[in-house]
Structures are given as C-alpha cells and as structure tokens.
Amino acid sequence: MSEHLVRIMVAGILAILLPLITFHPMWDANSDTTSMTTYEFARVMLTDWALPVIILGILLSMAMIGASYLVRDERIENLLWEQEEGKQ
C-alpha cells in the first residue's frame, strides 16, 4: 500500500514540476540568456555561483573517496599476501 502511495506522490510532484520547468521564461527564444558568451558564463559561475560550485565539488570529492573506500579488497588472503610480499 505504501509503495503505491509513494509512486502516486512522485507522479504528482512530476506533474507539478514538469510544466513549471517546461514553460519557464528562461526557455523563451527572445530572452537575453541566449546571447551569453563563454566568458560571461565563466564569470557568472565564478562570481555569482562560487559557493554552490565549491560545495558541489566537495560533495563530489567525498563521493569519490567513499566509493574508493568501498571498493577496497580486504579479504584475509589478500591481506596476508600483501604482508608476505613486504617481507621478501
């Protein structure tokens, strides 16, 4: 029962958000954002959006470090093999 409720809620949220995003004035062909150059985009990203970009970079770094930690192979035979290699 709860699975169906969650699916209905997700569908409802999508039904609300999709038209809001699709019909936003940002997508208008006559808007000023279509003439943005690469320099202006870089300036905006490094001034107006500096803090969110830094936070996103930190989060992605934490995700990559966590993924590399989870991939480690700590089976006892591999740990013993690594210790024997160091003795030789």
PyMOL Python script that loads the backbone (N, CA, C, O; Angstrom):
from pymol import cmd

cmd.read_pdbstr("""\
ATOM      1  N   MET A   1       0.820  -1.193   0.000  1.00  0.00           N
ATOM      2  CA  MET A   1       0.000   0.000   0.000  1.00  0.00           C
ATOM      3  C   MET A   1       0.865   1.258   0.000  1.00  0.00           C
ATOM      4  O   MET A   1       0.579   2.211  -0.725  1.00  0.00           O
ATOM      5  N   SER A   2       1.916   1.262   0.807  1.00  0.00           N
ATOM      6  CA  SER A   2       2.760   2.456   0.889  1.00  0.00           C
ATOM      7  C   SER A   2       3.554   2.669  -0.393  1.00  0.00           C
ATOM      8  O   SER A   2       3.865   3.807  -0.747  1.00  0.00           O
ATOM      9  N   GLU A   3       3.890   1.570  -1.102  1.00  0.00           N
ATOM     10  CA  GLU A   3       4.611   1.720  -2.369  1.00  0.00           C
ATOM     11  C   GLU A   3       3.760   2.476  -3.383  1.00  0.00           C
ATOM     12  O   GLU A   3       4.262   3.329  -4.115  1.00  0.00           O
ATOM     13  N   HIS A   4       2.477   2.157  -3.420  1.00  0.00           N
ATOM     14  CA  HIS A   4       1.583   2.838  -4.355  1.00  0.00           C
ATOM     15  C   HIS A   4       1.424   4.309  -3.986  1.00  0.00           C
ATOM     16  O   HIS A   4       1.352   5.170  -4.863  1.00  0.00           O
ATOM     17  N   LEU A   5       1.371   4.590  -2.708  1.00  0.00           N
ATOM     18  CA  LEU A   5       1.253   5.973  -2.255  1.00  0.00           C
ATOM     19  C   LEU A   5       2.486   6.782  -2.650  1.00  0.00           C
ATOM     20  O   LEU A   5       2.369   7.928  -3.086  1.00  0.00           O
ATOM     21  N   VAL A   6       3.657   6.187  -2.498  1.00  0.00           N
ATOM     22  CA  VAL A   6       4.899   6.873  -2.873  1.00  0.00           C
ATOM     23  C   VAL A   6       4.927   7.113  -4.372  1.00  0.00           C
ATOM     24  O   VAL A   6       5.316   8.194  -4.816  1.00  0.00           O
ATOM     25  N   ARG A   7       4.523   6.129  -5.157  1.00  0.00           N
ATOM     26  CA  ARG A   7       4.502   6.297  -6.614  1.00  0.00           C
ATOM     27  C   ARG A   7       3.532   7.401  -7.029  1.00  0.00           C
ATOM     28  O   ARG A   7       3.830   8.192  -7.924  1.00  0.00           O
ATOM     29  N   ILE A   8       2.387   7.451  -6.385  1.00  0.00           N
ATOM     30  CA  ILE A   8       1.408   8.496  -6.695  1.00  0.00           C
ATOM     31  C   ILE A   8       1.960   9.868  -6.318  1.00  0.00           C
ATOM     32  O   ILE A   8       1.756  10.838  -7.049  1.00  0.00           O
ATOM     33  N   MET A   9       2.652   9.959  -5.194  1.00  0.00           N
ATOM     34  CA  MET A   9       3.236  11.235  -4.774  1.00  0.00           C
ATOM     35  C   MET A   9       4.325  11.684  -5.741  1.00  0.00           C
ATOM     36  O   MET A   9       4.389  12.863  -6.091  1.00  0.00           O
ATOM     37  N   VAL A  10       5.178  10.765  -6.175  1.00  0.00           N
ATOM     38  CA  VAL A  10       6.233  11.110  -7.134  1.00  0.00           C
ATOM     39  C   VAL A  10       5.613  11.558  -8.451  1.00  0.00           C
ATOM     40  O   VAL A  10       6.057  12.541  -9.044  1.00  0.00           O
ATOM     41  N   ALA A  11       4.593  10.844  -8.911  1.00  0.00           N
ATOM     42  CA  ALA A  11       3.913  11.240 -10.150  1.00  0.00           C
ATOM     43  C   ALA A  11       3.276  12.618  -9.998  1.00  0.00           C
ATOM     44  O   ALA A  11       3.306  13.415 -10.936  1.00  0.00           O
ATOM     45  N   GLY A  12       2.705  12.908  -8.840  1.00  0.00           N
ATOM     46  CA  GLY A  12       2.110  14.218  -8.605  1.00  0.00           C
ATOM     47  C   GLY A  12       3.141  15.329  -8.609  1.00  0.00           C
ATOM     48  O   GLY A  12       2.916  16.393  -9.184  1.00  0.00           O
ATOM     49  N   ILE A  13       4.267  15.082  -7.969  1.00  0.00           N
ATOM     50  CA  ILE A  13       5.336  16.088  -7.952  1.00  0.00           C
ATOM     51  C   ILE A  13       5.854  16.338  -9.359  1.00  0.00           C
ATOM     52  O   ILE A  13       6.091  17.483  -9.743  1.00  0.00           O
ATOM     53  N   LEU A  14       6.031  15.260 -10.136  1.00  0.00           N
ATOM     54  CA  LEU A  14       6.474  15.424 -11.520  1.00  0.00           C
ATOM     55  C   LEU A  14       5.434  16.166 -12.352  1.00  0.00           C
ATOM     56  O   LEU A  14       5.785  16.988 -13.198  1.00  0.00           O
ATOM     57  N   ALA A  15       4.155  15.877 -12.114  1.00  0.00           N
ATOM     58  CA  ALA A  15       3.093  16.558 -12.854  1.00  0.00           C
ATOM     59  C   ALA A  15       3.070  18.050 -12.538  1.00  0.00           C
ATOM     60  O   ALA A  15       2.665  18.851 -13.381  1.00  0.00           O
ATOM     61  N   ILE A  16       3.491  18.427 -11.358  1.00  0.00           N
ATOM     62  CA  ILE A  16       3.544  19.848 -10.996  1.00  0.00           C
ATOM     63  C   ILE A  16       4.813  20.503 -11.528  1.00  0.00           C
ATOM     64  O   ILE A  16       4.760  21.600 -12.083  1.00  0.00           O
ATOM     65  N   LEU A  17       5.955  19.838 -11.360  1.00  0.00           N
ATOM     66  CA  LEU A  17       7.234  20.450 -11.720  1.00  0.00           C
ATOM     67  C   LEU A  17       7.483  20.501 -13.225  1.00  0.00           C
ATOM     68  O   LEU A  17       8.059  21.471 -13.717  1.00  0.00           O
ATOM     69  N   LEU A  18       7.065  19.484 -13.957  1.00  0.00           N
ATOM     70  CA  LEU A  18       7.357  19.438 -15.386  1.00  0.00           C
ATOM     71  C   LEU A  18       6.794  20.636 -16.149  1.00  0.00           C
ATOM     72  O   LEU A  18       7.534  21.249 -16.919  1.00  0.00           O
ATOM     73  N   PRO A  19       5.522  20.999 -15.974  1.00  0.00           N
ATOM     74  CA  PRO A  19       5.044  22.211 -16.671  1.00  0.00           C
ATOM     75  C   PRO A  19       5.734  23.483 -16.194  1.00  0.00           C
ATOM     76  O   PRO A  19       5.970  24.394 -16.988  1.00  0.00           O
ATOM     77  N   LEU A  20       6.061  23.556 -14.904  1.00  0.00           N
ATOM     78  CA  LEU A  20       6.748  24.750 -14.408  1.00  0.00           C
ATOM     79  C   LEU A  20       8.106  24.917 -15.078  1.00  0.00           C
ATOM     80  O   LEU A  20       8.498  26.029 -15.429  1.00  0.00           O
ATOM     81  N   ILE A  21       8.814  23.820 -15.251  1.00  0.00           N
ATOM     82  CA  ILE A  21      10.133  23.888 -15.886  1.00  0.00           C
ATOM     83  C   ILE A  21       9.999  24.112 -17.389  1.00  0.00           C
ATOM     84  O   ILE A  21      10.740  24.904 -17.971  1.00  0.00           O
ATOM     85  N   THR A  22       9.060  23.418 -18.011  1.00  0.00           N
ATOM     86  CA  THR A  22       8.912  23.498 -19.462  1.00  0.00           C
ATOM     87  C   THR A  22       8.492  24.882 -19.933  1.00  0.00           C
ATOM     88  O   THR A  22       9.006  25.377 -20.936  1.00  0.00           O
ATOM     89  N   PHE A  23       7.572  25.508 -19.226  1.00  0.00           N
ATOM     90  CA  PHE A  23       7.040  26.791 -19.663  1.00  0.00           C
ATOM     91  C   PHE A  23       7.689  27.977 -18.960  1.00  0.00           C
ATOM     92  O   PHE A  23       7.118  29.068 -18.948  1.00  0.00           O
ATOM     93  N   HIS A  24       8.855  27.791 -18.383  1.00  0.00           N
ATOM     94  CA  HIS A  24       9.574  28.879 -17.724  1.00  0.00           C
ATOM     95  C   HIS A  24      10.063  29.877 -18.774  1.00  0.00           C
ATOM     96  O   HIS A  24      10.447  29.468 -19.870  1.00  0.00           O
ATOM     97  N   PRO A  25      10.059  31.171 -18.467  1.00  0.00           N
ATOM     98  CA  PRO A  25      10.515  32.178 -19.438  1.00  0.00           C
ATOM     99  C   PRO A  25      11.984  32.015 -19.837  1.00  0.00           C
ATOM    100  O   PRO A  25      12.413  32.571 -20.849  1.00  0.00           O
ATOM    101  N   MET A  26      12.739  31.278 -19.072  1.00  0.00           N
ATOM    102  CA  MET A  26      14.146  31.067 -19.401  1.00  0.00           C
ATOM    103  C   MET A  26      14.297  30.381 -20.763  1.00  0.00           C
ATOM    104  O   MET A  26      15.298  30.593 -21.449  1.00  0.00           O
ATOM    105  N   TRP A  27      13.326  29.570 -21.161  1.00  0.00           N
ATOM    106  CA  TRP A  27      13.409  28.830 -22.417  1.00  0.00           C
ATOM    107  C   TRP A  27      12.912  29.641 -23.601  1.00  0.00           C
ATOM    108  O   TRP A  27      12.910  29.142 -24.726  1.00  0.00           O
ATOM    109  N   ASP A  28      12.493  30.874 -23.377  1.00  0.00           N
ATOM    110  CA  ASP A  28      11.998  31.720 -24.456  1.00  0.00           C
ATOM    111  C   ASP A  28      13.142  32.058 -25.405  1.00  0.00           C
ATOM    112  O   ASP A  28      14.239  32.401 -24.965  1.00  0.00           O
ATOM    113  N   ALA A  29      12.889  31.961 -26.690  1.00  0.00           N
ATOM    114  CA  ALA A  29      13.935  32.219 -27.683  1.00  0.00           C
ATOM    115  C   ALA A  29      14.334  33.688 -27.717  1.00  0.00           C
ATOM    116  O   ALA A  29      15.438  34.007 -28.161  1.00  0.00           O
ATOM    117  N   ASN A  30      13.483  34.576 -27.270  1.00  0.00           N
ATOM    118  CA  ASN A  30      13.774  36.009 -27.300  1.00  0.00           C
ATOM    119  C   ASN A  30      14.443  36.510 -26.031  1.00  0.00           C
ATOM    120  O   ASN A  30      14.665  37.713 -25.895  1.00  0.00           O
ATOM    121  N   SER A  31      14.764  35.637 -25.114  1.00  0.00           N
ATOM    122  CA  SER A  31      15.355  36.087 -23.852  1.00  0.00           C
ATOM    123  C   SER A  31      16.823  36.454 -24.045  1.00  0.00           C
ATOM    124  O   SER A  31      17.444  36.083 -25.041  1.00  0.00           O
ATOM    125  N   ASP A  32      17.364  37.187 -23.078  1.00  0.00           N
ATOM    126  CA  ASP A  32      18.745  37.657 -23.163  1.00  0.00           C
ATOM    127  C   ASP A  32      19.760  36.563 -22.865  1.00  0.00           C
ATOM    128  O   ASP A  32      20.937  36.721 -23.193  1.00  0.00           O
ATOM    129  N   THR A  33      19.347  35.470 -22.262  1.00  0.00           N
ATOM    130  CA  THR A  33      20.307  34.427 -21.890  1.00  0.00           C
ATOM    131  C   THR A  33      20.826  33.658 -23.095  1.00  0.00           C
ATOM    132  O   THR A  33      21.853  32.986 -22.991  1.00  0.00           O
ATOM    133  N   THR A  34      20.146  33.736 -24.235  1.00  0.00           N
ATOM    134  CA  THR A  34      20.622  33.009 -25.414  1.00  0.00           C
ATOM    135  C   THR A  34      21.873  33.649 -25.991  1.00  0.00           C
ATOM    136  O   THR A  34      22.617  32.985 -26.712  1.00  0.00           O
ATOM    137  N   SER A  35      22.128  34.912 -25.698  1.00  0.00           N
ATOM    138  CA  SER A  35      23.301  35.588 -26.238  1.00  0.00           C
ATOM    139  C   SER A  35      24.483  35.564 -25.269  1.00  0.00           C
ATOM    140  O   SER A  35      25.434  36.325 -25.448  1.00  0.00           O
ATOM    141  N   MET A  36      24.442  34.718 -24.262  1.00  0.00           N
ATOM    142  CA  MET A  36      25.520  34.654 -23.280  1.00  0.00           C
ATOM    143  C   MET A  36      26.766  34.021 -23.910  1.00  0.00           C
ATOM    144  O   MET A  36      26.696  32.952 -24.516  1.00  0.00           O
ATOM    145  N   THR A  37      27.897  34.696 -23.757  1.00  0.00           N
ATOM    146  CA  THR A  37      29.145  34.161 -24.290  1.00  0.00           C
ATOM    147  C   THR A  37      29.798  33.242 -23.265  1.00  0.00           C
ATOM    148  O   THR A  37      29.357  33.154 -22.119  1.00  0.00           O
ATOM    149  N   THR A  38      30.839  32.571 -23.689  1.00  0.00           N
ATOM    150  CA  THR A  38      31.563  31.678 -22.792  1.00  0.00           C
ATOM    151  C   THR A  38      32.198  32.457 -21.649  1.00  0.00           C
ATOM    152  O   THR A  38      32.211  31.994 -20.508  1.00  0.00           O
ATOM    153  N   TYR A  39      32.722  33.635 -21.953  1.00  0.00           N
ATOM    154  CA  TYR A  39      33.331  34.469 -20.917  1.00  0.00           C
ATOM    155  C   TYR A  39      32.300  34.889 -19.871  1.00  0.00           C
ATOM    156  O   TYR A  39      32.573  34.832 -18.672  1.00  0.00           O
ATOM    157  N   GLU A  40      31.128  35.306 -20.317  1.00  0.00           N
ATOM    158  CA  GLU A  40      30.084  35.712 -19.375  1.00  0.00           C
ATOM    159  C   GLU A  40      29.630  34.536 -18.518  1.00  0.00           C
ATOM    160  O   GLU A  40      29.388  34.691 -17.321  1.00  0.00           O
ATOM    161  N   PHE A  41      29.516  33.356 -19.135  1.00  0.00           N
ATOM    162  CA  PHE A  41      29.132  32.167 -18.381  1.00  0.00           C
ATOM    163  C   PHE A  41      30.174  31.852 -17.311  1.00  0.00           C
ATOM    164  O   PHE A  41      29.818  31.568 -16.167  1.00  0.00           O
ATOM    165  N   ALA A  42      31.459  31.900 -17.669  1.00  0.00           N
ATOM    166  CA  ALA A  42      32.524  31.626 -16.700  1.00  0.00           C
ATOM    167  C   ALA A  42      32.527  32.665 -15.581  1.00  0.00           C
ATOM    168  O   ALA A  42      32.718  32.322 -14.415  1.00  0.00           O
ATOM    169  N   ARG A  43      32.316  33.928 -15.931  1.00  0.00           N
ATOM    170  CA  ARG A  43      32.287  34.985 -14.917  1.00  0.00           C
ATOM    171  C   ARG A  43      31.135  34.778 -13.941  1.00  0.00           C
ATOM    172  O   ARG A  43      31.307  34.942 -12.733  1.00  0.00           O
ATOM    173  N   VAL A  44      29.976  34.424 -14.452  1.00  0.00           N
ATOM    174  CA  VAL A  44      28.815  34.190 -13.588  1.00  0.00           C
ATOM    175  C   VAL A  44      29.052  32.979 -12.693  1.00  0.00           C
ATOM    176  O   VAL A  44      28.723  33.011 -11.507  1.00  0.00           O
ATOM    177  N   MET A  45      29.621  31.913 -13.251  1.00  0.00           N
ATOM    178  CA  MET A  45      29.860  30.700 -12.454  1.00  0.00           C
ATOM    179  C   MET A  45      30.873  30.948 -11.343  1.00  0.00           C
ATOM    180  O   MET A  45      30.747  30.378 -10.259  1.00  0.00           O
ATOM    181  N   LEU A  46      31.872  31.787 -11.592  1.00  0.00           N
ATOM    182  CA  LEU A  46      32.922  32.013 -10.602  1.00  0.00           C
ATOM    183  C   LEU A  46      32.633  33.178  -9.659  1.00  0.00           C
ATOM    184  O   LEU A  46      33.354  33.358  -8.678  1.00  0.00           O
ATOM    185  N   THR A  47      31.607  33.967  -9.926  1.00  0.00           N
ATOM    186  CA  THR A  47      31.266  35.055  -9.012  1.00  0.00           C
ATOM    187  C   THR A  47      29.931  34.795  -8.318  1.00  0.00           C
ATOM    188  O   THR A  47      29.878  34.664  -7.095  1.00  0.00           O
ATOM    189  N   ASP A  48      28.867  34.721  -9.090  1.00  0.00           N
ATOM    190  CA  ASP A  48      27.534  34.560  -8.503  1.00  0.00           C
ATOM    191  C   ASP A  48      27.304  33.156  -7.950  1.00  0.00           C
ATOM    192  O   ASP A  48      26.603  32.990  -6.952  1.00  0.00           O
ATOM    193  N   TRP A  49      27.887  32.156  -8.587  1.00  0.00           N
ATOM    194  CA  TRP A  49      27.651  30.765  -8.201  1.00  0.00           C
ATOM    195  C   TRP A  49      28.889  30.124  -7.590  1.00  0.00           C
ATOM    196  O   TRP A  49      29.028  28.901  -7.638  1.00  0.00           O
ATOM    197  N   ALA A  50      29.788  30.911  -7.019  1.00  0.00           N
ATOM    198  CA  ALA A  50      31.044  30.367  -6.495  1.00  0.00           C
ATOM    199  C   ALA A  50      30.812  29.401  -5.338  1.00  0.00           C
ATOM    200  O   ALA A  50      31.366  28.302  -5.337  1.00  0.00           O
ATOM    201  N   LEU A  51      30.017  29.785  -4.370  1.00  0.00           N
ATOM    202  CA  LEU A  51      29.788  28.931  -3.205  1.00  0.00           C
ATOM    203  C   LEU A  51      29.088  27.617  -3.569  1.00  0.00           C
ATOM    204  O   LEU A  51      29.530  26.563  -3.111  1.00  0.00           O
ATOM    205  N   PRO A  52      28.018  27.630  -4.371  1.00  0.00           N
ATOM    206  CA  PRO A  52      27.425  26.340  -4.750  1.00  0.00           C
ATOM    207  C   PRO A  52      28.376  25.445  -5.537  1.00  0.00           C
ATOM    208  O   PRO A  52      28.348  24.225  -5.379  1.00  0.00           O
ATOM    209  N   VAL A  53      29.221  26.039  -6.386  1.00  0.00           N
ATOM    210  CA  VAL A  53      30.181  25.232  -7.146  1.00  0.00           C
ATOM    211  C   VAL A  53      31.202  24.600  -6.206  1.00  0.00           C
ATOM    212  O   VAL A  53      31.568  23.438  -6.385  1.00  0.00           O
ATOM    213  N   ILE A  54      31.664  25.345  -5.213  1.00  0.00           N
ATOM    214  CA  ILE A  54      32.619  24.799  -4.242  1.00  0.00           C
ATOM    215  C   ILE A  54      31.977  23.685  -3.427  1.00  0.00           C
ATOM    216  O   ILE A  54      32.590  22.638  -3.218  1.00  0.00           O
ATOM    217  N   ILE A  55      30.752  23.898  -2.968  1.00  0.00           N
ATOM    218  CA  ILE A  55      30.061  22.870  -2.186  1.00  0.00           C
ATOM    219  C   ILE A  55      29.837  21.621  -3.026  1.00  0.00           C
ATOM    220  O   ILE A  55      30.017  20.506  -2.536  1.00  0.00           O
ATOM    221  N   LEU A  56      29.448  21.795  -4.283  1.00  0.00           N
ATOM    222  CA  LEU A  56      29.253  20.649  -5.166  1.00  0.00           C
ATOM    223  C   LEU A  56      30.563  19.906  -5.397  1.00  0.00           C
ATOM    224  O   LEU A  56      30.570  18.675  -5.437  1.00  0.00           O
ATOM    225  N   GLY A  57      31.663  20.624  -5.549  1.00  0.00           N
ATOM    226  CA  GLY A  57      32.960  19.979  -5.709  1.00  0.00           C
ATOM    227  C   GLY A  57      33.357  19.177  -4.485  1.00  0.00           C
ATOM    228  O   GLY A  57      33.898  18.077  -4.607  1.00  0.00           O
ATOM    229  N   ILE A  58      33.093  19.721  -3.306  1.00  0.00           N
ATOM    230  CA  ILE A  58      33.403  18.998  -2.069  1.00  0.00           C
ATOM    231  C   ILE A  58      32.553  17.742  -1.958  1.00  0.00           C
ATOM    232  O   ILE A  58      33.059  16.679  -1.598  1.00  0.00           O
ATOM    233  N   LEU A  59      31.261  17.854  -2.267  1.00  0.00           N
ATOM    234  CA  LEU A  59      30.385  16.684  -2.204  1.00  0.00           C
ATOM    235  C   LEU A  59      30.810  15.603  -3.194  1.00  0.00           C
ATOM    236  O   LEU A  59      30.804  14.419  -2.857  1.00  0.00           O
ATOM    237  N   LEU A  60      31.178  16.001  -4.411  1.00  0.00           N
ATOM    238  CA  LEU A  60      31.630  15.018  -5.392  1.00  0.00           C
ATOM    239  C   LEU A  60      32.948  14.378  -4.973  1.00  0.00           C
ATOM    240  O   LEU A  60      33.153  13.186  -5.200  1.00  0.00           O
ATOM    241  N   SER A  61      33.838  15.150  -4.367  1.00  0.00           N
ATOM    242  CA  SER A  61      35.093  14.585  -3.865  1.00  0.00           C
ATOM    243  C   SER A  61      34.829  13.578  -2.761  1.00  0.00           C
ATOM    244  O   SER A  61      35.441  12.510  -2.729  1.00  0.00           O
ATOM    245  N   MET A  62      33.917  13.916  -1.852  1.00  0.00           N
ATOM    246  CA  MET A  62      33.576  12.977  -0.784  1.00  0.00           C
ATOM    247  C   MET A  62      32.966  11.698  -1.354  1.00  0.00           C
ATOM    248  O   MET A  62      33.234  10.607  -0.852  1.00  0.00           O
ATOM    249  N   ALA A  63      32.155  11.825  -2.393  1.00  0.00           N
ATOM    250  CA  ALA A  63      31.552  10.645  -3.011  1.00  0.00           C
ATOM    251  C   ALA A  63      32.612   9.761  -3.654  1.00  0.00           C
ATOM    252  O   ALA A  63      32.540   8.536  -3.553  1.00  0.00           O
ATOM    253  N   MET A  64      33.593  10.365  -4.313  1.00  0.00           N
ATOM    254  CA  MET A  64      34.649   9.569  -4.951  1.00  0.00           C
ATOM    255  C   MET A  64      35.535   8.893  -3.912  1.00  0.00           C
ATOM    256  O   MET A  64      35.931   7.742  -4.098  1.00  0.00           O
ATOM    257  N   ILE A  65      35.851   9.586  -2.827  1.00  0.00           N
ATOM    258  CA  ILE A  65      36.650   8.980  -1.758  1.00  0.00           C
ATOM    259  C   ILE A  65      35.874   7.839  -1.117  1.00  0.00           C
ATOM    260  O   ILE A  65      36.446   6.785  -0.841  1.00  0.00           O
ATOM    261  N   GLY A  66      34.589   8.029  -0.877  1.00  0.00           N
ATOM    262  CA  GLY A  66      33.762   6.967  -0.314  1.00  0.00           C
ATOM    263  C   GLY A  66      33.656   5.776  -1.242  1.00  0.00           C
ATOM    264  O   GLY A  66      33.682   4.634  -0.784  1.00  0.00           O
ATOM    265  N   ALA A  67      33.538   6.020  -2.537  1.00  0.00           N
ATOM    266  CA  ALA A  67      33.463   4.915  -3.495  1.00  0.00           C
ATOM    267  C   ALA A  67      34.769   4.137  -3.529  1.00  0.00           C
ATOM    268  O   ALA A  67      34.751   2.908  -3.595  1.00  0.00           O
ATOM    269  N   SER A  68      35.898   4.829  -3.484  1.00  0.00           N
ATOM    270  CA  SER A  68      37.179   4.117  -3.489  1.00  0.00           C
ATOM    271  C   SER A  68      37.379   3.339  -2.196  1.00  0.00           C
ATOM    272  O   SER A  68      38.023   2.290  -2.202  1.00  0.00           O
ATOM    273  N   TYR A  69      36.840   3.833  -1.096  1.00  0.00           N
ATOM    274  CA  TYR A  69      36.919   3.108   0.173  1.00  0.00           C
ATOM    275  C   TYR A  69      36.077   1.837   0.117  1.00  0.00           C
ATOM    276  O   TYR A  69      36.485   0.797   0.633  1.00  0.00           O
ATOM    277  N   LEU A  70      34.911   1.920  -0.502  1.00  0.00           N
ATOM    278  CA  LEU A  70      34.030   0.761  -0.581  1.00  0.00           C
ATOM    279  C   LEU A  70      34.549  -0.312  -1.533  1.00  0.00           C
ATOM    280  O   LEU A  70      34.192  -1.482  -1.389  1.00  0.00           O
ATOM    281  N   VAL A  71      35.375   0.058  -2.490  1.00  0.00           N
ATOM    282  CA  VAL A  71      35.866  -0.892  -3.482  1.00  0.00           C
ATOM    283  C   VAL A  71      37.070  -1.675  -2.963  1.00  0.00           C
ATOM    284  O   VAL A  71      37.449  -2.687  -3.553  1.00  0.00           O
ATOM    285  N   ARG A  72      37.667  -1.223  -1.879  1.00  0.00           N
ATOM    286  CA  ARG A  72      38.852  -1.903  -1.348  1.00  0.00           C
ATOM    287  C   ARG A  72      38.589  -3.383  -1.145  1.00  0.00           C
ATOM    288  O   ARG A  72      37.471  -3.793  -0.832  1.00  0.00           O
ATOM    289  N   ASP A  73      39.635  -4.180  -1.328  1.00  0.00           N
ATOM    290  CA  ASP A  73      39.532  -5.622  -1.145  1.00  0.00           C
ATOM    291  C   ASP A  73      40.259  -5.983   0.140  1.00  0.00           C
ATOM    292  O   ASP A  73      41.488  -5.934   0.195  1.00  0.00           O
ATOM    293  N   GLU A  74      39.513  -6.341   1.166  1.00  0.00           N
ATOM    294  CA  GLU A  74      40.102  -6.636   2.469  1.00  0.00           C
ATOM    295  C   GLU A  74      39.925  -8.100   2.861  1.00  0.00           C
ATOM    296  O   GLU A  74      39.837  -8.416   4.047  1.00  0.00           O
ATOM    297  N   ARG A  75      39.874  -8.985   1.885  1.00  0.00           N
ATOM    298  CA  ARG A  75      39.784 -10.395   2.241  1.00  0.00           C
ATOM    299  C   ARG A  75      41.091 -10.822   2.893  1.00  0.00           C
ATOM    300  O   ARG A  75      42.156 -10.309   2.549  1.00  0.00           O
ATOM    301  N   ILE A  76      41.017 -11.737   3.813  1.00  0.00           N
ATOM    302  CA  ILE A  76      42.180 -12.126   4.617  1.00  0.00           C
ATOM    303  C   ILE A  76      43.315 -12.663   3.750  1.00  0.00           C
ATOM    304  O   ILE A  76      44.483 -12.401   4.039  1.00  0.00           O
ATOM    305  N   GLU A  77      42.994 -13.415   2.687  1.00  0.00           N
ATOM    306  CA  GLU A  77      44.069 -13.956   1.850  1.00  0.00           C
ATOM    307  C   GLU A  77      44.819 -12.852   1.123  1.00  0.00           C
ATOM    308  O   GLU A  77      46.026 -12.968   0.912  1.00  0.00           O
ATOM    309  N   ASN A  78      44.133 -11.785   0.736  1.00  0.00           N
ATOM    310  CA  ASN A  78      44.813 -10.675   0.077  1.00  0.00           C
ATOM    311  C   ASN A  78      45.663  -9.881   1.060  1.00  0.00           C
ATOM    312  O   ASN A  78      46.749  -9.420   0.709  1.00  0.00           O
ATOM    313  N   LEU A  79      45.178  -9.717   2.290  1.00  0.00           N
ATOM    314  CA  LEU A  79      45.969  -9.011   3.294  1.00  0.00           C
ATOM    315  C   LEU A  79      47.223  -9.805   3.651  1.00  0.00           C
ATOM    316  O   LEU A  79      48.299  -9.226   3.801  1.00  0.00           O
ATOM    317  N   LEU A  80      47.093 -11.128   3.788  1.00  0.00           N
ATOM    318  CA  LEU A  80      48.262 -11.963   4.082  1.00  0.00           C
ATOM    319  C   LEU A  80      49.246 -11.948   2.925  1.00  0.00           C
ATOM    320  O   LEU A  80      50.456 -11.913   3.148  1.00  0.00           O
ATOM    321  N   TRP A  81      48.750 -11.974   1.695  1.00  0.00           N
ATOM    322  CA  TRP A  81      49.625 -11.956   0.531  1.00  0.00           C
ATOM    323  C   TRP A  81      50.412 -10.649   0.482  1.00  0.00           C
ATOM    324  O   TRP A  81      51.599 -10.660   0.156  1.00  0.00           O
ATOM    325  N   GLU A  82      49.771  -9.519   0.802  1.00  0.00           N
ATOM    326  CA  GLU A  82      50.464  -8.237   0.804  1.00  0.00           C
ATOM    327  C   GLU A  82      51.528  -8.183   1.893  1.00  0.00           C
ATOM    328  O   GLU A  82      52.588  -7.595   1.681  1.00  0.00           O
ATOM    329  N   GLN A  83      51.273  -8.780   3.050  1.00  0.00           N
ATOM    330  CA  GLN A  83      52.259  -8.792   4.126  1.00  0.00           C
ATOM    331  C   GLN A  83      53.449  -9.665   3.756  1.00  0.00           C
ATOM    332  O   GLN A  83      54.584  -9.310   4.074  1.00  0.00           O
ATOM    333  N   GLU A  84      53.225 -10.790   3.098  1.00  0.00           N
ATOM    334  CA  GLU A  84      54.319 -11.665   2.679  1.00  0.00           C
ATOM    335  C   GLU A  84      55.161 -11.010   1.604  1.00  0.00           C
ATOM    336  O   GLU A  84      56.373 -11.226   1.565  1.00  0.00           O
ATOM    337  N   GLU A  85      54.565 -10.223   0.736  1.00  0.00           N
ATOM    338  CA  GLU A  85      55.316  -9.520  -0.300  1.00  0.00           C
ATOM    339  C   GLU A  85      56.277  -8.510   0.319  1.00  0.00           C
ATOM    340  O   GLU A  85      57.380  -8.309  -0.190  1.00  0.00           O
ATOM    341  N   GLY A  86      55.871  -7.885   1.398  1.00  0.00           N
ATOM    342  CA  GLY A  86      56.726  -6.905   2.056  1.00  0.00           C
ATOM    343  C   GLY A  86      57.920  -7.536   2.746  1.00  0.00           C
ATOM    344  O   GLY A  86      58.950  -6.881   2.902  1.00  0.00           O
ATOM    345  N   LYS A  87      57.811  -8.794   3.164  1.00  0.00           N
ATOM    346  CA  LYS A  87      58.905  -9.476   3.854  1.00  0.00           C
ATOM    347  C   LYS A  87      59.973  -9.956   2.887  1.00  0.00           C
ATOM    348  O   LYS A  87      61.130 -10.109   3.279  1.00  0.00           O
ATOM    349  N   GLN A  88      59.618 -10.194   1.651  1.00  0.00           N
ATOM    350  CA  GLN A  88      60.580 -10.747   0.683  1.00  0.00           C
ATOM    351  C   GLN A  88      61.466  -9.704   0.090  1.00  0.00           C
ATOM    352  O   GLN A  88      62.321 -10.017  -0.737  1.00  0.00           O
TER     353      GLN A  88
END
""", "prot")
cmd.dss("prot")
cmd.show_as("cartoon", "prot")
cmd.util.cbc("prot")
cmd.orient("prot")
